[in-house]
Protein backbone atom coordinates (compact mmCIF):
# COMPACT_ATOMS: atom_id res chain seq x y z
CA UNK A 1 0.00 0.00 0.00
CA UNK A 2 1.43 3.42 -0.88
CA UNK A 3 2.17 5.94 1.84
CA UNK A 4 -0.54 8.51 2.59
CA UNK A 5 -0.66 11.24 0.01
CA UNK A 6 1.15 9.13 -2.61
CA UNK A 7 0.28 10.26 -6.15
CA UNK A 8 -2.46 8.54 -8.08
CA UNK A 9 -2.80 8.30 -11.84
CA UNK A 10 -5.62 7.80 -14.32
CA UNK A 11 -5.58 5.36 -17.22
CA UNK A 12 -6.79 6.58 -20.59
CA UNK A 13 -6.19 6.49 -24.30
CA UNK A 14 -7.65 7.39 -27.65
CA UNK A 15 -10.53 5.86 -29.61
CA UNK A 16 -10.26 6.02 -33.40
CA UNK A 17 -12.54 4.76 -36.16
CA UNK A 18 -15.66 4.38 -34.03
CA UNK A 19 -18.66 4.12 -36.34
CA UNK A 20 -21.53 3.15 -34.05
CA UNK A 21 -22.74 3.82 -30.55
CA UNK A 22 -22.79 1.74 -27.40
CA UNK A 23 -19.05 1.11 -26.95
CA UNK A 24 -18.23 0.43 -23.30
CA UNK A 25 -14.66 0.01 -22.05
CA UNK A 26 -13.57 -1.40 -18.70
CA UNK A 27 -10.41 -1.14 -16.64
CA UNK A 28 -9.55 -4.06 -14.36
CA UNK A 29 -12.96 -5.71 -14.93
CA UNK A 30 -14.83 -2.64 -13.64
CA UNK A 31 -14.88 1.14 -13.88
CA UNK A 32 -17.16 1.00 -16.95
CA UNK A 33 -16.72 3.88 -19.38
CA UNK A 34 -19.20 4.56 -22.21
CA UNK A 35 -17.49 6.03 -25.28
CA UNK A 36 -19.65 7.81 -27.84
CA UNK A 37 -17.13 9.18 -30.34
CA UNK A 38 -13.53 9.18 -31.46
CA UNK A 39 -11.17 11.04 -29.18
CA UNK A 40 -9.42 10.87 -25.85
CA UNK A 41 -10.86 9.09 -22.83
CA UNK A 42 -9.87 8.60 -19.21
CA UNK A 43 -11.26 6.21 -16.61
CA UNK A 44 -12.76 7.77 -13.48
CA UNK A 45 -10.93 5.59 -10.96
CA UNK A 46 -7.35 6.61 -10.16
CA UNK A 47 -4.63 4.01 -9.64
CA UNK A 48 -1.68 3.97 -7.28
CA UNK A 49 1.83 4.11 -8.70
CA UNK A 50 2.85 0.53 -9.52
CA UNK A 51 -0.74 -0.71 -9.88
CA UNK A 52 -1.66 -3.09 -12.68
CA UNK A 53 -4.22 -2.05 -15.28
CA UNK A 54 -6.10 -3.97 -17.95
CA UNK A 55 -8.38 -2.24 -20.43
CA UNK A 56 -10.94 -4.39 -22.25
CA UNK A 57 -13.98 -3.89 -24.46
CA UNK A 58 -17.04 -4.77 -22.39
CA UNK A 59 -19.67 -3.92 -25.03
CA UNK A 60 -19.11 -3.66 -28.77
CA UNK A 61 -20.69 -0.74 -30.67
CA UNK A 62 -23.93 -1.16 -32.60
CA UNK A 63 -22.29 -0.68 -36.02
CA UNK A 64 -20.99 -3.72 -37.85
CA UNK A 65 -17.50 -3.41 -36.47
CA UNK A 66 -15.36 -5.07 -33.81
CA UNK A 67 -13.33 -2.95 -31.42
CA UNK A 68 -10.12 -4.10 -29.76
CA UNK A 69 -7.95 -2.52 -27.10
CA UNK A 70 -4.28 -2.17 -28.06
CA UNK A 71 -1.46 -1.82 -25.53
CA UNK A 72 -4.19 -2.32 -22.98
CA UNK A 73 -2.46 -3.86 -19.99
CA UNK A 74 0.59 -3.35 -17.85
CA UNK A 75 1.83 -1.82 -14.64
CA UNK A 76 1.59 1.93 -14.20
CA UNK A 77 4.87 3.61 -13.32
CA UNK A 78 4.60 7.31 -12.61
CA UNK A 79 7.32 9.76 -13.47
CA UNK A 80 10.11 9.76 -10.97
C-alpha positions as CSV (number, residue, x, y, z in Angstrom):
1,X,0.0,0.0,0.0
2,X,1.4,3.4,-0.9
3,X,2.2,5.9,1.8
4,X,-0.5,8.5,2.6
5,X,-0.7,11.2,0.0
6,X,1.1,9.1,-2.6
7,X,0.3,10.3,-6.1
8,X,-2.5,8.5,-8.1
9,X,-2.8,8.3,-11.8
10,X,-5.6,7.8,-14.3
11,X,-5.6,5.4,-17.2
12,X,-6.8,6.6,-20.6
13,X,-6.2,6.5,-24.3
14,X,-7.6,7.4,-27.7
15,X,-10.5,5.9,-29.6
16,X,-10.3,6.0,-33.4
17,X,-12.5,4.8,-36.2
18,X,-15.7,4.4,-34.0
19,X,-18.7,4.1,-36.3
20,X,-21.5,3.2,-34.0
21,X,-22.7,3.8,-30.5
22,X,-22.8,1.7,-27.4
23,X,-19.0,1.1,-27.0
24,X,-18.2,0.4,-23.3
25,X,-14.7,0.0,-22.1
26,X,-13.6,-1.4,-18.7
27,X,-10.4,-1.1,-16.6
28,X,-9.5,-4.1,-14.4
29,X,-13.0,-5.7,-14.9
30,X,-14.8,-2.6,-13.6
31,X,-14.9,1.1,-13.9
32,X,-17.2,1.0,-17.0
33,X,-16.7,3.9,-19.4
34,X,-19.2,4.6,-22.2
35,X,-17.5,6.0,-25.3
36,X,-19.6,7.8,-27.8
37,X,-17.1,9.2,-30.3
38,X,-13.5,9.2,-31.5
39,X,-11.2,11.0,-29.2
40,X,-9.4,10.9,-25.8
41,X,-10.9,9.1,-22.8
42,X,-9.9,8.6,-19.2
43,X,-11.3,6.2,-16.6
44,X,-12.8,7.8,-13.5
45,X,-10.9,5.6,-11.0
46,X,-7.4,6.6,-10.2
47,X,-4.6,4.0,-9.6
48,X,-1.7,4.0,-7.3
49,X,1.8,4.1,-8.7
50,X,2.9,0.5,-9.5
51,X,-0.7,-0.7,-9.9
52,X,-1.7,-3.1,-12.7
53,X,-4.2,-2.1,-15.3
54,X,-6.1,-4.0,-17.9
55,X,-8.4,-2.2,-20.4
56,X,-10.9,-4.4,-22.2
57,X,-14.0,-3.9,-24.5
58,X,-17.0,-4.8,-22.4
59,X,-19.7,-3.9,-25.0
60,X,-19.1,-3.7,-28.8
61,X,-20.7,-0.7,-30.7
62,X,-23.9,-1.2,-32.6
63,X,-22.3,-0.7,-36.0
64,X,-21.0,-3.7,-37.9
65,X,-17.5,-3.4,-36.5
66,X,-15.4,-5.1,-33.8
67,X,-13.3,-2.9,-31.4
68,X,-10.1,-4.1,-29.8
69,X,-7.9,-2.5,-27.1
70,X,-4.3,-2.2,-28.1
71,X,-1.5,-1.8,-25.5
72,X,-4.2,-2.3,-23.0
73,X,-2.5,-3.9,-20.0
74,X,0.6,-3.4,-17.9
75,X,1.8,-1.8,-14.6
76,X,1.6,1.9,-14.2
77,X,4.9,3.6,-13.3
78,X,4.6,7.3,-12.6
79,X,7.3,9.8,-13.5
80,X,10.1,9.8,-11.0
